[in-house]
């Protein structure tokens, strides 16, 4: 929509009544804002004022390795930016939320869970918008488990007894 240069207002017309909608900024370099609005009847007019902020929530879901089962009770950490956040615990739907993340912040969401004696982890990398605002719908899939087997050998392909090894 075009903005009226004299008033700074934007007018949306022909909006269906009796349904909730969200009025929000889109990639505004000055910040982000959104409000829910309900037009109660045909011809209803609402004035919506958006207060820009450079902060936004980061939300998403954690799923087990099968990509169907929510990771209930997983510990989720937010790494990145200048502020340290307490780890979150996922809900019954595997969801998490970290509030008020600053604009233009690169971050990593790390999830960990120990279920039935099996430790799993997963992560997702993302960045908040340049002008601020929410990052929604992040999806973290827990990694599958595998095994590494082998033999430590010398240059002649002979097994080295009692060799020390580690996996990084």
N, C-alpha and C positions, 0 to 999 in steps of 0.2 A: 504494500500500500504506500501511497505517496503521503508525505508529511506536509501539512500546511505551514509554509515558511513564516507566516505572521504569528501564528499561535503555537506552533510546534506540535500540534495535535495530529493524530492519525485517526481517521474514521473508517470503520469497517461497516459495510452495509449488507443487507440480505443475509443475515445470520439467522439460522433457525432458532426459534424460541423453545423454551422448556427443555433445554439440555445443558448440562454443565460443559464449559469449555475453559481453556487456559489461554490467557493473553500473556505473551512472553517476548522478550528481546531475542534476537538471533544474531550471534557473532558480533555484538556491539563492542567496539574497542574500549568504551567507557565502563563496561560492567554488564551484569546480568540481573534480570528481575522477571518474576512471573507471578500472576494472580489468577485464581479461579473465579469465574463469573457465571451467573445464571440469568438469562433473560427470561423473565417470568411469563410474559404474554407477548403476542404479536404487536409490534410497534414500541415495545419497551426500549428505553435508552439507558445505558449505564456509562458513567465516566470512570475509567480505570486509571489510576496513577501508579506508575511503576517506579520504585525507588531502587536505583542501580546499586549493586554491590559487586565487589570483585571476589567474593567468597561463594563457594558452592559445595554441596554434599557429593560425596563419592559413594555410590551404592552398586550392589551387584549380588551375585549368587555363586555359591560354591557347590559343585557336583562331584560325586565320586567318579572313579575311572570308567564306569559304564555309561556315563553321560546322561543318566536318567534319575539316579537316586540323589536327593539333596544330602549334602554333608552336614548333618545335624550335629551341633556341638563342636564344630571345627574352630580352631583358634586362627584368627585372621589378623595379620599385621599390616600396617601402612608404613612403607619406607620411602622417604623422599621429602623434600621441602625442609623448611627451617624449624618446624614444630614437631615434637614427638607426641604420638598418639598412643593411648593405651590399646592393647590388643582387644579385638571384639570377638565375641562368640556367636557363631551363626545360629539363627532361629530354626524352627521346625521345617521351614521351607528352604533352608540353606542360605538365607539372605544375610547381608551385612550392610553397615552404614558407618561412614566416617564423615562427621559434619564439618562445615566451614573450612574447606581447603582453599588456599589462596589461588589467584589466577596464575596461569602460565607455569604450573608446577608439574614437573615430571615425577612420576612415582611408580612404585611396584606394590602390588597387593600379593601377599604371601599367605597361603593357607596351609595348615598342618592338622592332621588328625591321626589318632592311634585307635584303631578299631579292630577288635578280635586279635590283638597282638601284632597287627600289621600297621606299620607307620607309613603314611602317605603324605605327600606334599604337592603343591601346585602353585603357580603364580601367573600374574598378568601385569603387563606394563602399560601405562597410559599417561596422559597429560591433560591437565585442566585447560579449558579454552583461554586464549590470549586475554580476553576481557573479563574472564571469570565466569562462573556458572557451574551447574551440576555436570557430573559425569555419571550417567546412569546405565544400568544393564551390563556392567562388567561381568564376564563369565570366567570362572576359574575351574578347570577340570583337574581333579587329582590325578597324579601320574600312576601308571601301571607299574607293577613290580616285575623284575627280571632277575636273572642270575648271571654272574660272570665266572667262568671256570677256565683254568689254564694251568700250565706248568712253567716254572721258572727254569730256563735253560742257559747254559753258557754258550760261548761262540762255536763250540763243537756239537751243539744240540744235545748235550748231556744234561740230565736233570740235576739241579743244584739242591742238595739236601739242606734243610733248615734255612732256606732263603727267607729274607724279610720282604714283605710287600705291603702295599697299601693302595687304596682306590680313592681317587679324588674326583 
